[in-house]
Amino acid sequence: MKYVIVIPDGCADEPIEALDGKTPLQAATLPNMDAIAARGALALSNNTPAHFPAGSEVANLCLFGYDPDQYFTGRAPLEAAAGGITLGPHDFAVRCNLVTIEDQVMIDFTADHISTDEATELLKTAGEKLLGDFGGRFEFVPGVSYRNLLIYRGDASVPAPFSKESRSRAPHDLTDLSVADDFPRGPGSDLLVKLMNESAEVFANHPVNVKRLAQGKRPATNVWLWGLGGAPSMPSFEERFGVRGSMITAVDLLRGIAALAGWPRIEVEGATGYLDTDYAAKGQAAIEALDQFDLVCVHIEAPDEASHEGRHDAKIEALEQIDQHVVGPLVETLQKYGDHRILVMPDHPTFCSTKKHAHGLVPLAMAGTGIEADSQTTYDEVAAEAAGKVFEKGWDLMDAFVISND
């Protein structure tokens, strides 16, 4: 049996007036996703429990069958796993965005999609100027573009300044809003706030920002620290479901979840985690991976990025690219393997109107061996609701999608 999961990140949305009251999924031309819906079954899934943030970290754990109440410790530890960073029992990882804040308003949580080289240079300076007083316990770890980490190394003799009660706010949830009341709170928050404030002084006249301003780009005004947590521990996907999986993504969060789930990550040249990603290259890589693995997951960040920019037109374009270059070729290839199943679903909703992630149900379509077709013929939010099937606990979905080998 072969399995494929396609995740158009954040593609679920609400009706948009400019689209005559349709959602982007309804407005887009998606013949291949619609064909999956027509020969398979639709449902809704709740991947963002109300007591967790409405973000990809919890939503994707749920999607892959992991109860967040049992396995989620924070977003940053998942991203640390992507970089091969092992956290000890007294260590913490903290997500470190490079952002643009003006007059206490979050103008851009990506610092105008700052390059990885620029981010690395800024964090090197920040480490030299800000972390010397902490006895080597803190370290900035560059990632990709604006997505980076701060690692705290503790030991049994010195209690960590953070705990499960430490709280922070994702910068993408503050787009166009004041940040004045949304700095970290709880144990250790004073350290995080200090670093966030002092980074503004370090970055103010940094050569990287001077050059960016001269090029008409937004500067990285400071670091935003959030998503902290301790070391996670979870069983592999193969232990849970008896299936060997693999991951194709350009986002460290998904790479990290894959690492913890025991999935090899397949890196694709041209995959950017943005609207300019190479959709066809991702589709081709997934086709090739089917020869080696029982399950191939293709995650595409582009619809979510379009939503964060409030661009429903770009979101529709991303969905159509995914349908043409990822879903279509994979559906055709799966026929050659005989028994197979394919699942298309986002992790969480991201509304173009608010530019933010949201709690709520997301639509899914799955088809293949042993999946009985329902009466729906299109893949979208309205059709999924009409199908009448709801996974109230999103982590139960994998039990329905994967056929147990027991």
C-alpha positions as CSV (number, residue, x, y, z in Angstrom):
1,M,0.0,0.0,0.0
2,K,1.3,3.5,-0.9
3,Y,0.2,6.6,0.8
4,V,0.5,10.3,-0.1
5,I,-0.4,13.3,2.0
6,V,-0.4,16.8,0.4
7,I,-0.6,19.7,2.8
8,P,-1.4,23.1,1.2
9,D,-0.6,25.0,4.4
10,G,-3.2,27.4,5.7
11,C,-5.4,27.0,2.6
12,A,-8.7,26.9,4.5
13,D,-10.3,30.3,4.6
14,E,-13.6,32.1,4.9
15,P,-15.8,33.6,2.2
16,I,-14.3,36.7,0.6
17,E,-16.4,39.5,-0.8
18,A,-14.0,40.2,-3.6
19,L,-14.5,36.6,-4.7
20,D,-18.3,36.9,-4.7
21,G,-18.5,35.3,-1.4
22,K,-16.4,32.3,-2.2
23,T,-13.4,31.0,-0.4
24,P,-10.1,30.7,-2.3
25,L,-10.6,26.9,-2.5
26,Q,-14.0,27.5,-4.1
27,A,-12.7,30.2,-6.4
28,A,-9.6,28.3,-7.6
29,T,-9.7,25.9,-10.5
30,L,-8.6,22.6,-8.9
31,P,-9.5,19.7,-11.3
32,N,-7.2,17.2,-9.6
33,M,-8.3,17.9,-6.0
34,D,-11.9,17.9,-7.1
35,A,-11.4,14.5,-8.8
36,I,-10.1,13.2,-5.5
37,A,-13.2,14.5,-3.8
38,A,-15.5,13.0,-6.5
39,R,-14.0,9.5,-6.2
40,G,-13.4,9.6,-2.4
41,A,-14.7,11.1,0.8
42,L,-14.7,14.6,2.3
43,A,-14.6,15.5,6.0
44,L,-13.7,18.3,8.4
45,S,-10.9,18.0,11.0
46,N,-10.2,20.0,14.1
47,N,-6.4,20.3,14.2
48,T,-6.2,23.3,16.5
49,P,-7.7,22.6,19.9
50,A,-9.0,25.8,21.6
51,H,-6.5,25.6,24.5
52,F,-3.5,25.6,22.1
53,P,-2.3,28.4,19.8
54,A,-3.8,28.2,16.3
55,G,-0.5,27.5,14.7
56,S,1.2,25.0,12.4
57,E,3.1,23.4,15.3
58,V,0.0,22.0,17.0
59,A,-2.0,21.5,13.8
60,N,0.6,19.4,12.0
61,L,1.2,17.2,15.1
62,C,-2.6,16.6,15.1
63,L,-2.6,15.9,11.4
64,F,0.1,13.3,11.7
65,G,-1.7,11.5,14.5
66,Y,-0.1,12.9,17.7
67,D,-2.2,14.2,20.5
68,P,-0.7,17.6,21.4
69,D,-1.7,17.3,25.1
70,Q,0.6,14.3,25.2
71,Y,3.4,15.3,22.8
72,F,3.6,19.1,22.3
73,T,6.2,21.0,24.4
74,G,6.5,24.1,22.2
75,R,7.2,25.2,18.6
76,A,10.9,25.9,19.0
77,P,11.9,22.4,20.1
78,L,10.3,21.0,17.0
79,E,12.4,23.4,14.8
80,A,15.5,22.5,16.9
81,A,15.0,18.9,15.9
82,A,15.1,20.0,12.2
83,G,18.6,21.3,12.7
84,G,19.8,18.1,14.5
85,I,19.9,20.0,17.8
86,T,19.5,17.6,20.7
87,L,17.9,19.2,23.8
88,G,18.8,17.8,27.2
89,P,16.3,17.6,30.1
90,H,17.3,21.1,31.3
91,D,17.5,22.8,28.0
92,F,15.1,25.1,26.2
93,A,14.7,26.2,22.6
94,V,13.1,29.5,21.7
95,R,12.0,30.6,18.3
96,C,13.7,33.7,17.1
97,N,12.1,35.7,14.3
98,L,13.8,38.7,12.7
99,V,11.0,41.2,12.4
100,T,10.2,44.8,11.5
101,I,8.5,46.8,14.2
102,E,7.7,50.5,13.8
103,D,6.1,52.7,16.5
104,Q,5.3,49.5,18.5
105,V,3.4,48.0,15.5
106,M,4.4,44.6,13.9
107,I,4.9,45.8,10.3
108,D,6.4,42.6,9.0
109,F,7.1,39.3,10.9
110,T,9.5,38.2,8.2
111,A,11.6,41.5,8.1
112,D,10.7,41.7,4.4
113,H,11.8,38.0,3.9
114,I,15.3,38.7,4.9
115,S,17.9,36.4,3.4
116,T,19.6,33.7,5.3
117,D,23.0,35.3,4.9
118,E,21.7,38.6,6.2
119,A,20.0,36.9,9.2
120,T,23.1,35.0,10.0
121,E,25.2,38.1,10.1
122,L,22.8,40.0,12.3
123,L,22.5,37.1,14.8
124,K,26.3,36.7,14.9
125,T,26.5,40.4,16.0
126,A,23.7,40.0,18.4
127,G,25.3,37.0,20.0
128,E,28.6,38.8,20.4
129,K,27.0,41.9,22.0
130,L,24.1,40.5,24.0
131,L,24.9,37.0,25.2
132,G,28.3,37.4,26.9
133,D,26.8,37.9,30.3
134,F,25.0,34.5,30.4
135,G,28.0,32.3,30.9
136,G,27.7,30.6,27.5
137,R,24.2,29.2,28.3
138,F,22.5,31.1,25.4
139,E,23.3,30.8,21.7
140,F,21.6,32.2,18.6
141,V,21.3,29.5,15.9
142,P,20.6,30.8,12.4
143,G,18.0,28.9,10.4
144,V,16.4,29.9,7.1
145,S,15.6,33.6,6.4
146,Y,13.7,35.1,9.3
147,R,13.1,31.8,11.1
148,N,15.9,31.2,13.6
149,L,16.4,29.8,17.2
150,L,17.8,30.8,20.6
151,I,19.0,27.8,22.5
152,Y,19.4,27.8,26.3
153,R,21.6,25.1,27.8
154,G,21.0,24.2,31.4
155,D,22.1,21.6,33.9
156,A,20.8,20.0,37.1
157,S,22.8,22.4,39.3
158,V,21.2,25.6,37.8
159,P,17.4,25.6,37.4
160,A,16.3,26.8,34.0
161,P,14.8,30.3,34.1
162,F,11.8,29.0,32.0
163,S,9.0,26.6,32.7
164,K,5.8,25.3,31.1
165,E,4.2,28.5,32.4
166,S,6.4,30.7,30.3
167,R,4.2,32.3,27.6
168,S,4.9,34.2,24.4
169,R,3.0,35.4,21.3
170,A,3.7,34.4,17.7
171,P,4.7,37.5,15.7
172,H,2.5,36.4,12.7
173,D,-0.5,36.7,14.9
174,L,0.4,40.4,15.6
175,T,0.6,41.6,11.9
176,D,-0.4,45.3,11.7
177,L,-1.1,45.3,15.5
178,S,0.5,46.9,18.5
179,V,3.0,44.7,20.2
180,A,3.0,46.7,23.4
181,D,1.0,44.2,25.4
182,D,2.2,41.0,23.8
183,F,5.8,40.6,25.0
184,P,6.6,37.3,26.7
185,R,5.1,36.7,30.1
186,G,5.9,34.3,33.0
187,P,9.1,32.6,34.2
188,G,12.2,33.8,32.3
189,S,10.2,36.4,30.4
190,D,12.4,39.2,31.7
191,L,15.4,37.7,30.0
192,L,13.6,37.3,26.7
193,V,12.2,40.9,26.8
194,K,15.7,42.2,27.7
195,L,17.2,40.5,24.6
196,M,14.3,41.6,22.4
197,N,14.7,45.3,23.5
198,E,18.5,45.3,23.4
199,S,18.6,43.7,19.9
200,A,16.9,46.9,18.6
201,E,19.9,48.9,19.6
202,V,22.3,46.4,18.1
203,F,20.4,46.3,14.7
204,A,19.7,50.0,14.4
205,N,22.8,50.9,12.4
206,H,24.0,47.5,11.5
207,P,25.6,47.3,8.0
208,V,23.0,44.7,6.9
209,N,20.1,47.1,7.7
210,V,21.9,50.1,6.2
211,K,22.3,48.2,3.0
212,R,18.7,46.9,3.0
213,L,17.3,50.4,3.5
214,A,19.4,51.7,0.6
215,Q,17.9,48.9,-1.5
216,G,14.4,50.0,-0.5
217,K,13.9,46.9,1.7
218,R,12.5,46.9,5.3
219,P,15.1,46.5,8.0
220,A,15.2,43.8,10.7
221,T,14.6,46.0,13.6
222,N,14.9,43.4,16.3
223,V,14.5,39.8,17.3
224,W,11.1,38.5,18.5
225,L,11.4,35.5,20.9
226,W,8.5,33.1,21.2
227,G,7.4,29.4,21.0
228,L,9.8,28.3,23.7
229,G,9.8,24.8,25.2
230,G,11.8,21.9,26.5
231,A,12.8,18.6,24.8
232,P,9.9,16.7,23.2
233,S,9.6,12.9,23.1
234,M,7.3,11.0,20.8
235,P,7.1,7.6,19.2
236,S,8.0,7.3,15.6
237,F,5.3,7.2,12.9
238,E,6.3,3.7,12.0
239,E,6.0,2.5,15.6
240,R,2.5,4.1,15.7
241,F,1.2,3.0,12.3
242,G,3.6,0.4,10.8
243,V,4.3,2.7,7.8
244,R,7.6,4.1,6.6
245,G,7.1,7.8,5.9
246,S,9.1,10.6,4.3
247,M,8.8,14.4,4.2
248,I,9.2,17.0,1.5
249,T,9.1,20.6,2.9
250,A,11.0,23.9,2.9
251,V,10.0,24.8,6.4
252,D,12.0,23.8,9.5
253,L,9.0,23.2,11.7
254,L,7.9,20.4,9.4
255,R,11.4,19.1,9.1
256,G,11.5,18.9,12.9
257,I,8.3,17.0,13.2
258,A,9.5,14.7,10.5
259,A,12.7,14.1,12.4
260,L,10.9,13.3,15.6
261,A,8.5,11.0,13.7
262,G,11.4,9.2,12.2
263,W,10.8,10.4,8.6
264,P,13.8,11.1,6.4
265,R,13.5,14.6,4.9
266,I,13.9,15.0,1.1
267,E,15.4,18.3,0.3
268,V,14.3,19.8,-3.1
269,E,16.3,22.4,-5.0
270,G,14.1,25.4,-5.6
271,A,11.8,24.8,-2.7
272,T,11.7,28.1,-0.8
273,G,8.8,28.0,1.6
274,Y,7.3,31.0,-0.2
275,L,5.2,31.8,-3.2
276,D,8.1,31.4,-5.6
277,T,8.7,27.8,-4.6
278,D,9.3,25.2,-7.4
279,Y,6.0,23.3,-7.3
280,A,6.9,21.0,-10.1
281,A,10.2,20.0,-8.5
282,K,8.4,19.1,-5.3
283,G,5.9,17.0,-7.2
284,Q,8.7,15.2,-9.1
285,A,10.6,14.6,-5.9
286,A,7.5,13.0,-4.3
287,I,7.0,10.8,-7.3
288,E,10.6,9.5,-7.0
289,A,10.2,9.0,-3.3
290,L,7.3,6.6,-3.7
291,D,9.7,3.9,-4.9
292,Q,11.5,4.0,-1.5
293,F,8.8,4.8,1.0
294,D,5.3,3.6,2.0
295,L,4.2,7.2,2.6
296,V,5.3,10.5,1.1
297,C,4.1,13.8,2.6
298,V,4.4,17.0,0.5
299,H,4.0,20.2,2.5
300,I,3.7,23.5,0.6
301,E,3.8,26.7,2.6
302,A,2.8,29.1,-0.2
303,P,-1.0,29.4,0.5
304,D,-0.2,30.3,4.1
305,E,2.3,33.0,3.1
306,A,-0.3,34.4,0.7
307,S,-2.8,34.6,3.5
308,H,-0.3,36.3,5.8
309,E,0.0,39.0,3.1
310,G,-3.7,39.3,2.7
311,R,-3.5,38.3,-1.0
312,H,-6.4,36.1,-2.0
313,D,-5.3,36.2,-5.6
314,A,-1.8,34.8,-4.7
315,K,-3.5,32.2,-2.6
316,I,-5.6,31.0,-5.5
317,E,-2.6,30.9,-7.8
318,A,-0.7,28.9,-5.2
319,L,-3.5,26.4,-4.9
320,E,-3.8,26.0,-8.7
321,Q,0.0,25.4,-8.9
322,I,-0.3,22.7,-6.2
323,D,-3.2,21.1,-8.0
324,Q,-1.4,21.1,-11.4
325,H,2.2,20.3,-10.4
326,V,1.9,18.3,-7.1
327,V,-1.5,16.6,-6.8
328,G,-2.1,15.8,-10.5
329,P,1.2,14.0,-11.2
330,L,1.0,12.1,-7.8
331,V,-2.5,10.9,-8.5
332,E,-1.4,9.6,-11.9
333,T,1.7,7.9,-10.5
334,L,-0.2,6.2,-7.7
335,Q,-2.3,4.3,-10.2
336,K,0.8,2.3,-11.1
337,Y,1.3,1.0,-7.6
338,G,-2.1,-0.7,-7.2
339,D,-3.4,-0.3,-3.7
340,H,-3.0,3.3,-2.5
341,R,-4.5,6.2,-0.7
342,I,-4.1,10.0,-1.0
343,L,-5.1,12.7,1.4
344,V,-5.3,16.4,0.7
345,M,-5.8,18.8,3.7
346,P,-4.3,21.9,5.3
347,D,-3.1,22.0,8.9
348,H,-5.2,25.0,10.0
349,P,-7.2,27.9,8.5
350,T,-5.4,31.2,7.7
351,F,-7.7,34.0,6.8
352,C,-6.7,36.5,4.1
353,S,-8.9,39.1,5.9
354,T,-7.0,39.0,9.2
355,K,-3.6,37.7,7.8
356,K,-3.5,35.3,10.8
357,H,-3.9,31.7,11.6
358,A,-7.3,30.7,13.1
359,H,-8.8,28.0,15.1
360,G,-11.5,26.0,13.4
361,L,-12.2,23.0,11.2
362,V,-10.3,22.4,8.0
363,P,-11.6,20.4,4.9
364,L,-10.0,17.2,3.8
365,A,-10.4,14.9,0.9
366,M,-9.1,11.4,0.8
367,A,-9.5,8.7,-1.8
368,G,-8.1,5.3,-2.8
369,T,-8.3,1.7,-1.8
370,G,-11.1,0.9,0.6
371,I,-12.4,4.5,0.9
372,E,-16.1,4.7,0.0
373,A,-17.1,7.6,-2.1
374,D,-19.6,10.1,-0.7
375,S,-21.9,12.4,-2.8
376,Q,-19.5,15.5,-2.9
377,T,-17.7,16.4,-6.1
378,T,-15.5,19.4,-5.2
379,Y,-12.8,20.0,-2.6
380,D,-13.7,23.0,-0.5
381,E,-15.0,24.1,2.9
382,V,-18.6,24.0,2.0
383,A,-18.5,20.6,0.4
384,A,-16.6,19.2,3.3
385,E,-19.2,20.5,5.8
386,A,-22.0,19.0,3.6
387,A,-20.3,15.6,3.8
388,G,-21.2,15.5,7.4
389,K,-18.1,13.8,8.7
390,V,-16.0,15.5,11.5
391,F,-12.9,14.5,13.2
392,E,-13.3,16.4,16.4
393,K,-9.9,15.2,17.6
394,G,-7.7,15.8,14.6
395,W,-5.1,13.2,15.7
396,D,-7.7,10.5,15.1
397,L,-7.6,11.1,11.4
398,M,-4.5,9.0,10.8
399,D,-6.2,6.0,12.2
400,A,-8.8,6.3,9.5
401,F,-6.4,7.1,6.7
402,V,-3.6,4.5,7.4
403,I,-4.6,0.8,7.2
404,S,-3.1,-0.9,10.2
405,N,-0.5,-3.6,9.5
406,D,-1.4,-5.4,12.7
